[in-house]
Amino acid sequence: VCKEAIPAAQKETRYVAATCVERTRQLVQEALTFYGLDCLPVENFFVRNDGEGRNVYFVSDAVRDALRASPDLRVMIGGVRVFDENRFLKSSVCSMRLCQEGINWLASGMQRRCC
């Protein structure tokens, strides 16, 4: 057990299911439809900052269950970042873009857009 306090610059925020906040639920659902990833369970997508995070993480069923069972659990890293909010390309139909570190996990299930 670490007895040192986490520096303020490294203060972690909670992981929250993307479905808990209407805005992030819509963004994730839009991305799943846009990329043809309907086979993935939407409840396995999580965000930070109490649901207002720009990065979306995909977690396994076991991690999802642990995060839901212990909402006060302090997690530094969990899951693979698969989407982030596209703040630069406003002309895109989808507001979420694929992240490099998650493309390996998503590519095999993509039905509409290909990597």
PyMOL commands that set and color helices and strands:
alter all, ss='L'
color gray80, all
select helices_A, chain A and resi 8-10+18-20+22-35+42-44+49-51+61-69+100-109
alter helices_A, ss='H'
color red, helices_A
select strands_A, chain A and resi 16-17+45-47+55-58+80-85+96-98
alter strands_A, ss='S'
color yellow, strands_A
deselect
rebuild
show_as cartoon
